[in-house]
Amino acid sequence: MPTTLTLKNIPDEVYEQLKAAAQTNRRSLNSEAIVRLEATLLAGRVDTGERLARARALRAALPKGKFKALDIDALKREGRA
């Protein structure tokens, strides 16, 4: 079950960088903080081979021809000016 965590006395520079990263990644501040914590604390749990296999499985599950690299790149840049 998820737990609520309140952070106090976050340095201004850390807060601003987290806020900017959240905007860049189109996430809420809360979601960005969770992603960053997971990346740091759980990074060693999934090895590279397993991560690659999962990415390939996800790609194979996409409808053929519907998602092209250029389309994906355009969607990633959408809204980022």
C-alpha angles and dihedrals in degrees: 000000000000118000129214117237126190118201121203134191095020108177112251093238092053091048093049092049092049091048092050092048090050091053092046092050093042093239135128117257089251093051092048091051091050092048091050093048092048092048091052101039101034099034095110096051098079117051122216095254092053092047091050092048091051091049091050091049091051091049092048090052092059118099109266115257094002097099116045125181092248091051092050092049090050091051091050091052094044110118094009107111 
